[in-house]
Amino acid sequence: MPSRPDTSDYLSLFLNDVPLMDVRAPIEFSKGSFPNAINAPLMNDEERHRVGICYKEKGQDKAIELGHQLVSGDIKAQRIEAWKRFTATNPNGYLFCFRGGLRSRLTQQWIKDSGIEFPLIQGGYKAMRRFLIDSLEALTASSEFVILSGRTGTGKTRVLNQLPNPVDLERLANHRGSSFGRQVTSQPSQIDFENRLAVAMLKAHHHVGGTVYLEDESRLVGRCALPESLRNRMAAAPLMVLDQPIEERVRIIREDYVDQMTADYVERDGTEAGWLNFRDYLLSALDRIRKRLGGERHSRLRQMMEDALDRQHRTGETGAHHEWIEALLQDYYDPMYDYQLSQKEGRIVVKGGPETIIGWASR
């Protein structure tokens, strides 16, 4: 079977979700990598640090010599085994380092010495990151956007994902975009978020085409910041406003933020610890908006929430959460949203329930 060549076809890599093996050190990987990349480093953080110092003080040859000393024997054998497992599981994959230079070439050679031909990505992380930055800027400037807005609890994300060409910013940021929006798994780094967003925009353009639908978000989705150029385009784009009756909104909030989050915490942490962590998540989310609620209203809502949590813990039934959810929506979130929407009236192109929104977008 002929070996596959090295590649610089970054677009194809991202559009086709090609598995990637990032051989940079863990600290580099944690700051940012790509969807479908796993970290299988040539050097760990300490080894990389020592080689870096040697390079500055004694030059490249001595640094390479030190690297070979540090990654040898059993350590080298273990790393080659990890690479071989990746190549066996992902025969269509590629490897990369920071610039597609020494670390990639050395990894490739060691894999080859073990009997496996495996291609690398020319230019490495730096070139791929530059490709995504440039692609996101170009697509942000050239794409047509329509924004889905609506009061809290209307199920915007559920409707968004039924539209013809959605890019789900909250999924990419792993956060629902409010005080209560934290998920049980952590958010990506800012660089990872930007890379995910760029890949999603590339897929929206090349796989589907046409208008891109986004949910109305503030500058931050959790701790992930939207690019300023995208925020500017979103702020001028046509607006679809999703309406739902208050009873339906309360049901959606309870499903997403109580039922599902309870299940997620219990699945992650076990029954008892999961319950305690869910309880802390809910109360902490309310506490974060205490100043904006005012002390008296916060205390009243917190007591409602604690009563509902106690009942849920005793009986497993979540209906008692209805009271604080409805009060929080009507007394806090709705007035704030209605004011914000009043500033955007001229941009509204359609307003109605899920069927109306989906029908308009699919026309």
Summary of the structure (lengths in Angstrom):
residues: 363
radius of gyration: 24.8
end to end distance: 49.0
largest distance: 73.0
contacts: 1134
relative contact order: 0.10
helix: 62%
strand: 10%
